[in-house]
Amino acid sequence: MKIEDDIKLDFADVLIRPKRSNLATRSSVSLERHFKFKVAKGQEVHWDGVPVMASNMDTIGTFEMAGAMEKHRALCAIHKYYTADDWQKQASGWFARYHNCGLVYTMGMGSDSSNWSELQKAQEVMRMVPAVQFICLDVANGYTEKFVRYVQTIRDAFPTHILIAGNVVTREMTEALILAGANIVKIGIGPGSVCTTRKVAGVGYPQLSCIMECADAAHGLGGYVLSDGGCTCPGDVAKAFGAGADFVMIGGMFAGTDEAAGEATEDGKVFYGMSSAEAMNKYSGGVATYRAAEGKSVVVPHVGSVDGVMQQILGGVRSACTYVGASRLKDLSKCTTFIRVNRQLNTVWGND
Ligand code: 5GP
């Protein structure tokens, strides 16, 4: 047993320190980023847009959400429970008209040991929908050797797609996934709003430190990081970018929107974790006897269209940029100094 004594920080442990700046208004801040990804055979693929991504949870990563995110030039990780037929029905719709729209295809590792069915479905979808530029290999625990080999297999099978792989939380595994062929490493274990891994397994890593450490490792190898989970408000998204995240993935903040697929109740919309008993009952025939659920189910207030939430998020990030003198989102982390705080918010009237 070993203890690491360094303090690891979460979003709530810090604030961004304001600095003198020449920026007169938030409207002069550009949130667009231009990314170059090294793909197979020495080629480069480019993507321009606003690097906020809707999560690949089944209630969040819907086709409707993708359409709404596209209006903001942001991304949507479509969940893996859509069938190839579901994709086919969309293929001639708005997907066909856009070619830089941040559509992310999600795949898991599959249940058969060869992952053949996952691979076949992905190949079919890529053939039908050329607008899909990103493939996200998503597993709860990206630390297995089997997963690293899987990243290599998918890199070989889809040589020109932008490959996202995770989740991991430490430098060495970020490097391992990039060396295996990932362009973007998805980082975060345990920070999610409906995740209970920290409670059930006692495993996790505070998200702000996770971003700082993994981004440093990824950037050194020409890769990028996608911070996944833990953003509870626009200020957290700004802190994630300030810490060095290239992309930020959001689940819970979008859960109450019209575009989210959670069942509507009198009190709002149902939102559950992808490792919750609810999700496992729906997709895996229940919680297997050897495991415990690592997610929970909540009802969140209905908040209208995702456009309103995106305006809050993008407005918040622009504001952070003006406070530190970053005219482009790309410069935010360079301009950010965090201060550690004992108390982040004044909650005298509640937390909203
Ligand atoms: P949020 O934005 O709600 O804080 O976090 C969303 C992220 O939580 C997702 O993108 C995913 O990585 C993670 N997540 C979703 N469901 C579960 C779950 O049931 N268990 C765990 N451990 N993580 C989950």
Residues whose N, C-alpha, C, O or C-beta is under 5 A from the ligand:
A	BS01	5GP	S55 G190 P191 G192 S193 V194 C195 T196 T197 D228 G229 G230 C231 M249 I250 G251 G252 M253 G273 M274 S275 S276 E294 G295 K296
